Amino acid sequence: MTDRTPGAGIALVYRFNDDILSVERSGDRITLDVKSWRPLSFTPKAPAYADAVMALAGKGCTLRQFEAIGAASGDPAQAAKAARYYFERFARGRLLAWRIADGDNELARVDALADRYQPKLDDPPAAPLHLCRFAYLHRTEDGTVLESGLAPARMTLGDGGLHALAGTLARPRPAGQDAFAEALWRLGFLDVAAPTESEARRCWEFHDLLMHSASRQNRNFTRIGASYRFEKQFPSAPAAKPPVAGEAVDLPPVDAARIRQGSGALDAIQDRRKSIRSFADEPISLSALGEFLWRTCRTTAHVPSKTQDLLSRPYPAGGSINELEFYLAVSRCDGLEPAIYHYDSHGHRCIRIADSRAFAAQIVERSANAMGLGTGNQRPDVTIVITSRLPRLAWKYEGMAYRATLMNAGVVYHLMYLVATDMGLAGCANGTGDSRLLAEAAGLDPFEETAVAEFVLALPRTASAPS
Ligand SMILES: Cc1cc2nc3c(=O)[nH]c(=O)nc-3n(C[C@H](O)[C@H](O)[C@H](O)COP(=O)(O)O)c2cc1C
């Protein structure tokens, strides 16, 4: 790697990161005082290598400078090997950080978000370099940052860095003609226009990889999990959703003892369970719909707490937060007029949302499309729209709220399938809903609550009846 390309003074500088509280040298023995670690001592093979390691303290040095200092040992090839060895070892413990410098001017600083991350050391491609399809620029509390679903690093750009980035993106050039582009390629943010990707990698879209890499503990230096980061700023949204305006419709009482007696054995239900997309001419009854909701979505306990009230329901839910809500888009049901209803899981009743009949029909029709039903096929009676009050979950869980809400919705799907099977109903999950229809019908603020999944319900068409 060249430190400087012709006409440019830009270089990628390696240094120990801020977790290294001090670097001491006694003879050739070096001791690093690393935050939350015991002191780390080692003796490099040659005094010149110790000199090179010491150059990583303070302002840092480029790879070429590190190699040149080590070459005073008398063997430049071994010094180059030593540079790679030390960078790899330090990267393992996430002890390094980087700067892109233009002379004394810092354009950007780069922090590793995971151990083992380090810039590429091989030769860059000869082709012009473009923004990698997994990279993105956004603002954080620290300023404007460049990140990527692929590279576990965060680059914070100053004004000079933003100018350089704009120039590099507007006029893609090979590394040999743009030292800033070379540094960004080494860091994992730039790539050739059409990189060779495996078939498997081609299948990953930008948002899939970002969510995957950012919402698990794949980046062990980002906060993922129960951090309660808003606890001192504002209270959690209440466990019980504030009442929805509209006419209340009581659901018929449910006889739990009768359900217990009539319910099939779990393995028999599992055996029979299937997605059913062929529906009867007769509509589902209000009592069947009510029993289904009671068995799948009712709230069974409210657990008050000083931090965040919790709920219990018939299905497990991350943190027992139970951020999911249930709406019924009813196109027909014996005992319930077509409309959208909110299921009040605490009072086991439905609240009819005014002027929502046309929206209900559209949601059900979308379900029909999602299930590939032809125009002549009987439509499902009801689409249950599952929404997420995501801020309740995000108030506790950092970095993983949307992941957790989808996992919770998956758990609900399975319970709905099992209960539908046990009750002899036709049920089918839908993975391609449109969150906007319910938002418009129910006047939801999508930041507060948004549809994340749908499940249709009706009576099944019997084998003898033509579809
Ligand atoms: C998350 C998820 C999303 C699904 N989305 C749809 C869908 O949009 N349309 C559809 O017809 N079936 C959908 N299904 C049903 C699957 O196609 C079905 O479960 C699968 O083909 C296996 O068949 P089985 O359920 O009869 O065992 C979905 C199932 C799940 C779990």
The ligand as an ORCA input file, in Angstrom:
! r2SCAN-3c Opt
* xyz 0 1
  C     -44.144    -16.124      8.217
  C     -45.094    -16.807      7.263
  C     -45.582    -16.078      6.194
  C     -46.467    -16.673      5.312
  N     -46.988    -15.928      4.299
  C     -47.892    -16.492      3.456
  C     -48.506    -15.724      2.437
  O     -48.265    -14.513      2.300
  N     -49.378    -16.334      1.608
  C     -49.691    -17.649      1.753
  O     -50.496    -18.147      0.984
  N     -49.129    -18.411      2.732
  C     -48.253    -17.857      3.585
  N     -47.719    -18.594      4.597
  C     -48.062    -20.021      4.735
  C     -46.970    -20.897      4.167
  O     -46.989    -20.832      2.765
  C     -47.163    -22.318      4.676
  O     -47.025    -22.366      6.067
  C     -46.166    -23.281      4.026
  O     -46.374    -23.388      2.653
  C     -46.239    -24.674      4.654
  O     -47.534    -25.188      4.494
  P     -48.439    -25.616      5.723
  O     -48.644    -24.390      6.589
  O     -49.716    -26.079      5.133
  O     -47.703    -26.664      6.476
  C     -46.851    -18.038      5.497
  C     -46.367    -18.741      6.582
  C     -45.515    -18.129      7.476
  C     -45.031    -18.902      8.685
*
